[in-house]
Amino acid sequence: MCFEILGFDVLIDKNGAPWLLEVNHAPSFNCDTALDASVKQMLLQDTFRLLNVTLSDKQHILKMI
């Protein structure tokens, strides 16, 4: 299993139109605020749910480390 999480920086102008500023291949997962932590936690949960990662998969990976 292999995947990558990309970070998209988007600016919303006064008319509500989105403008893509950049795409980060290695976005930061440091959390500066409670909202930041909540958004990143939900992102990771959704990512693992989409990948269908099971508890046994996690345990297997942790044994390899």
Phi, psi and omega per residue, in radians:
M1 nan 2.306 3.139
C2 -2.527 2.376 3.113
F3 -2.711 2.925 3.109
E4 -2.457 2.391 3.057
I5 -1.734 2.203 3.122
L6 -1.828 2.598 3.076
G7 -1.871 2.196 3.133
F8 -1.894 2.173 3.046
D9 -1.713 2.073 -3.069
V10 -2.182 2.379 3.072
L11 -1.871 2.324 3.090
I12 -1.831 2.106 -3.110
D13 -1.433 3.122 -3.049
K14 -1.125 -0.296 3.094
N15 -1.641 0.008 3.133
G16 1.511 0.136 -3.136
A17 -1.461 2.317 3.115
P18 -1.450 2.484 3.078
W19 -2.215 2.074 3.112
L20 -1.296 2.104 -3.141
L21 -1.596 -0.797 3.132
E22 -2.885 2.842 3.048
V23 -2.107 2.184 -3.132
N24 -1.751 2.207 -3.141
H25 -1.411 -0.245 3.125
A26 -2.432 1.272 -3.097
P27 -1.169 2.661 3.138
S28 -1.332 2.443 3.034
F29 -1.942 0.269 2.996
N30 -1.214 2.562 -3.092
C31 -2.043 2.115 -3.134
D32 -1.667 -0.447 -3.116
T33 -2.409 2.944 3.105
A34 -1.109 -0.673 3.119
L35 -1.128 -0.761 3.102
D36 -1.013 -0.804 3.135
A37 -1.092 -0.737 -3.130
S38 -1.118 -0.790 -3.132
V39 -1.099 -0.780 -3.104
K40 -1.229 -0.610 3.090
Q41 -1.124 -0.772 3.123
M42 -1.139 -0.660 3.093
L43 -1.037 -0.823 -3.136
L44 -1.164 -0.705 3.100
Q45 -1.070 -0.798 3.132
D46 -1.122 -0.675 3.126
T47 -1.078 -0.858 -3.135
F48 -1.164 -0.564 3.088
R49 -1.160 -0.749 3.111
L50 -1.129 -0.609 3.126
L51 -1.376 -0.165 -3.138
N52 1.032 0.763 3.121
V53 -1.337 2.222 -3.129
T54 -1.753 2.925 3.098
L55 -1.063 -0.695 3.126
S56 -1.146 -0.607 3.051
D57 -1.071 -0.791 -3.126
K58 -1.088 -0.793 -3.141
Q59 -1.098 -0.693 3.101
H60 -1.088 -0.779 -3.136
I61 -1.131 -0.746 -3.132
L62 -1.124 -0.558 3.093
K63 -1.184 -0.487 -3.105
M64 -1.367 -0.331 -3.069
I65 -1.390 nan nan
